[in-house]
């Protein structure tokens, strides 16, 4: 069995692939430089709790990097669907936080738009809205 890199062939697949690459890049950043990733996400670990950095490096990075790389390397519609729904639930959680936790800030509005964009690209391809 030979493995070949599945290069995107259509405009819809390119958009879904782009979402997967952004997801994998965010995961790689959190994996290799969790301090910078936390600053980007506006999180600050408690100085007395070093396990917070390990949590970011493992849970956050592992999920983003694993799902993003699988979508890039395998290029299957169901993986793009999983990626899209993951970002959609991220956006839903952000909206809940904005409504109930008092986190209605310009940063969260910008992050919500990015979350929805990263969800829409793979979902539009997976559901056949983009060729």
Secondary structure by P-SEA (a helix, b strand, c coil): ccccccccccaaaaaaaaaaaaaaaaaaaaaccaaaaaaaaccccccccaaaaaaaacaaaaaaaaaaaaaaacccaaaaaaaaaaaaaaaaaaaaaacccccccaaaaaaaaaaaaaaaaaaaaaacccc
